[in-house]
Amino acid sequence: MVKVDRRIVRTRDAIKKAFLELMSEKNFDSITIQDISDRANINRATVYLHYLDKFDLLDKVIEEHIHNMANLCELEAEMDWIESTVICMEYLESNYLFFSTMLASEGARYFRSRFVQHNIEEFKKDVDVTKGKNLGQNEDIIAEFVANAYVGVVEWWLKNGRPYPPQEMAEKLGDLLERII
């Protein structure tokens, strides 16, 4: 594994943090590289050293979190719905600025689409249409339904200032997921 210089990591973190703060304050289209560099207290050229443009930065930030969620899903493979949902809710809460900004921002519709797609792929792994409550149903429709419902509830939770702690939210969501899948 290649070791990355800590200064590079700190710079990228500062850029991502500045970008997310700006996205929570203004429309994506009106954010400039100069805005990002000013907020991160670095030179514009430094931003371009790490990212092609703000679209590349947005893509990289989104992919980083989708990748992290996918890694969590791999760890959760042997857990029940509630246990795995607790881990997801805790991740969402610990990355509140990112998820609340991405789900609330007009400029980040792409994120919601990617987040739903990621969840569709994960829920498809658990859908069994050969027996039980989903016998004869269509796997694609079930996964689409559950993923959109899940993302919608997460969106509601974040936009409303996380009215329930992650554990309680996970129990509520886990119970609902067990009824459907």
QUISUL-V281474 format. One record per residue. N is the residue number from 1. RES is the residue in one letter. OMEGA is omega in degrees with one decimal (999 if undefined). NEAR is the number of other C-alpha atoms within 8 Angstrom. Layout:
((N:RES:OMEGA:NEAR) (N:RES:OMEGA:NEAR))
This chain:
((1:M:-178.3:2) (2:V:178.7:3) (3:K:-179.6:4) (4:V:178.5:6) (5:D:-178.1:6) (6:R:178.2:6) (7:R:177.9:6) (8:I:179.0:8) (9:V:179.7:9) (10:R:179.7:8) (11:T:178.8:8) (12:R:178.0:9) (13:D:178.9:8) (14:A:178.8:9) (15:I:-178.9:12) (16:K:179.4:10) (17:K:178.9:9) (18:A:-179.8:12) (19:F:-180.0:9) (20:L:177.0:11) (21:E:178.9:9) (22:L:179.6:11) (23:M:179.0:12) (24:S:-177.9:9) (25:E:-175.7:6) (26:K:-178.9:8) (27:N:179.5:10) (28:F:-177.0:10) (29:D:-177.4:5) (30:S:177.8:6) (31:I:177.7:11) (32:T:175.4:7) (33:I:177.3:10) (34:Q:176.6:7) (35:D:-178.2:9) (36:I:-178.8:14) (37:S:177.2:15) (38:D:-177.9:10) (39:R:-178.9:8) (40:A:-179.2:10) (41:N:176.6:6) (42:I:178.9:9) (43:N:176.4:8) (44:R:-179.1:10) (45:A:178.6:6) (46:T:176.7:9) (47:V:-179.3:13) (48:Y:176.3:9) (49:L:-176.1:7) (50:H:-176.3:7) (51:Y:-179.9:9) (52:L:-179.0:9) (53:D:-177.5:8) (54:K:177.5:9) (55:F:176.3:7) (56:D:177.4:9) (57:L:178.3:11) (58:L:179.5:8) (59:D:-177.6:8) (60:K:179.1:8) (61:V:179.2:9) (62:I:-178.0:9) (63:E:177.7:8) (64:E:-179.0:8) (65:H:176.3:8) (66:I:177.6:11) (67:H:178.4:8) (68:N:178.2:8) (69:M:178.4:9) (70:A:177.2:9) (71:N:176.5:8) (72:L:-179.0:10) (73:C:177.6:10) (74:E:178.0:7) (75:L:-174.1:7) (76:E:-173.3:10) (77:A:-177.0:6) (78:E:-177.3:5) (79:M:173.5:7) (80:D:-174.2:7) (81:W:-175.8:10) (82:I:178.7:11) (83:E:-178.4:11) (84:S:179.2:11) (85:T:176.0:12) (86:V:-179.5:13) (87:I:178.9:9) (88:C:-178.5:10) (89:M:177.5:12) (90:E:176.9:10) (91:Y:178.6:8) (92:L:179.9:9) (93:E:-178.8:8) (94:S:177.0:6) (95:N:-175.2:8) (96:Y:-177.8:9) (97:L:-179.5:9) (98:F:-173.8:8) (99:F:179.9:10) (100:S:178.6:11) (101:T:-177.3:11) (102:M:-178.1:11) (103:L:-178.8:11) (104:A:-172.5:9) (105:S:175.2:12) (106:E:-177.4:7) (107:G:-175.7:8) (108:A:176.9:11) (109:R:178.2:10) (110:Y:180.0:7) (111:F:-178.2:10) (112:R:179.1:11) (113:S:179.2:8) (114:R:-179.8:9) (115:F:177.0:10) (116:V:-178.9:11) (117:Q:176.8:9) (118:H:-179.3:10) (119:N:175.7:9) (120:I:-179.5:12) (121:E:-179.8:9) (122:E:-179.0:9) (123:F:178.6:11) (124:K:179.5:10) (125:K:-175.1:6) (126:D:-178.4:7) (127:V:176.4:11) (128:D:-178.3:10) (129:V:-178.7:11) (130:T:-179.7:7) (131:K:174.2:8) (132:G:-172.9:7) (133:K:-178.9:6) (134:N:179.4:12) (135:L:177.1:9) (136:G:178.7:7) (137:Q:178.1:8) (138:N:-178.0:7) (139:E:-178.6:10) (140:D:-179.1:7) (141:I:179.2:8) (142:I:-178.9:11) (143:A:178.6:13) (144:E:-179.8:9) (145:F:-176.0:8) (146:V:-178.8:12) (147:A:179.6:13) (148:N:177.3:9) (149:A:-179.7:8) (150:Y:-179.9:9) (151:V:177.6:11) (152:G:178.6:8) (153:V:176.7:8) (154:V:177.9:8) (155:E:178.5:11) (156:W:-178.3:8) (157:W:-178.7:11) (158:L:-178.1:11) (159:K:-179.8:9) (160:N:174.1:7) (161:G:177.6:6) (162:R:-175.7:8) (163:P:176.7:6) (164:Y:176.1:7) (165:P:-177.5:7) (166:P:-178.8:10) (167:Q:-179.3:9) (168:E:178.6:8) (169:M:179.2:11) (170:A:179.1:13) (171:E:179.1:11) (172:K:179.6:8) (173:L:179.8:11) (174:G:178.0:12) (175:D:178.4:10) (176:L:-179.9:8) (177:L:178.2:10) (178:E:179.1:8) (179:R:-174.4:6) (180:I:-173.7:8) (181:I:999:10))
